[in-house]
Amino acid sequence: MGQIYDVIVAGGGPAGSAAARTAALRGLDVLILEKSPFPRYKPCGGALSLKALSMLNDPLPPRVQERKITGARVHYRDLVAERHKGYEIAWLINRSAFDQHLLEKALLSGARAMTEKALSFRDSGESVSVQTKDGIYKSRFLVVASGCQDSLKKKIAGPESRESMGLCLVSEIEAEEERIVESLGSALDIHFSVAGGYGWIFPHRGYCSVGIGGLSSSLPHPRQAMRRFLRENGFPEASRLSGHLIPQGGNRRRVARGRVLLAGDAAGLVDPFTGEGIYYALASGKIAGEMVGYVPAAIVARSYESRIEKELGRELGHALFFSKIMHRHPRLFLRILAREEQVLERYLEVGAGRMSYRDFMIWLLPR
């Protein structure tokens, strides 16, 4: 514990593993502090967009891949629209295996990991001391990638307001492969019948991920809403539920101070419309890993915030604007989305990373 690392990463999920691997590949001494042993269960729909795939340096191993997705089916009341692209727009993955894969890549790159929870930190200006139950670890920099509810994050960005927090409930329900292919094929099934949010049914390998998500302020009784969604779609109401809070991306937040950088959910980097966070976790983690190796300590926080805003924040701001339009005029927007197949087809290009939210809105608003 007398060693001073170049960087300590709190959290071994996608953001933390990306930061650790990037820094380690640049020859830095990296320590990952993760509270849970891997592989560990992570409540998640498990959709990995092409944008997220573009952040990986290697192909996904077969143990991670579960189904290639080429399109989406959208429900709004009695309206249903389905469109497919001539290419994959996402992969459904085993999230536990995916996170394990990313952590292993970070370790193979030279990072070290310990199963310890980072409880607090102190930035002296010259180094950062990180307190765990077993002792104190010191480093030149700290990357906080331990989620939006962690106390470490709150020391930099402060607490989240209820109005800027979303929540998700998810259940993984076993199903025969033949039935999954027959009912869903290679499409994501999206339902906008859930008040204050949406529901999803994703066709994994041997099971379906079934869930709901939305702003916590608009889902006062999420378990009731989830049970109803399960019942309406032919799934057992008694299915085991898992849930977690997610930040609404696009709101301005402080993501760095001194020698401490926030990444992923801890930085509030989540698509406010779809709830996707893996791409932003990987991207922000990579940026953090680059910054701690090449930018002088005196300007690292300011430089990191500038890059996050330029490369991720602006797009999330457009996504938030788009999400607010949808929530203010849900009937109009969703009727257009379900009736106008060209609108759904264009939106799939956003999910695939071939069109930005800004360009999509410029195309959509005149219509």
C-alpha angles and dihedrals in degrees: 000000000000091000119105110215125207090233138002117204117204106208130028100218124111095294094045095044091048091050093046095047094046092050094043092051087057090058099259124143104246131187122190117203110197122174096210130053115244137275091049133165117258121188103233141133086236100224113148112195125215087249089059092046089053089062093061120091094206137041118268111265116241092249089064099044118085108160139354113232122209103166151358139245115212125199126196115168105302094344121099128180128180128186133172131196125219089246140044115281097182146351125232107225142189097251095203091052091044094054090045090052092052092048091049090052090052091051093047087053090059106270120134124221135202129186096236132118117237103230102180143340141212122208108205094181091249099055142348124249115205119199122211130170090265102044149300126301123194131208143160091244139014126212112197110208099150101114140271097288099050117118091228091064092049091060088064106030102021125228122323120246117236089240091061097047128090130192137207133200118195139179128190110216122189117235137167114267092234091055093047092052092045096049103034110009109177097336133108108231111219124185122194092187093099111100111242095007144010142274130227141200113194121189107228126170108289095346143048125236105222120184152136131227140180145120111318090227090059096046105058093162105032097164092053090049091049094049089050092050091051092049094047091052098047099258125130112269090214092064114134112263130209125185145180141178121248130191121243106243123220095054113114112253136167107254103176142029129174108322096343124095128186121216137182118352090353087065093046093248103153129123103255093209104045101019092233112156107158096084092049091045092054094043096047092043090054091049091050091050090051095047098053091054102047112020122082112253093240093065103024095103094049092044092048093050090049093052093045091052094046099043102032113003098065093053090047089051090056090047090052091051090050091048092051091052090052093049093046093049104022098153094050095043097044093045088055092045093050097040102038107064092189090062092054091046092053092047090054086061088058090054090047091052094244094113131033124229088245093056091043091054092047088054095042106042097069087056 
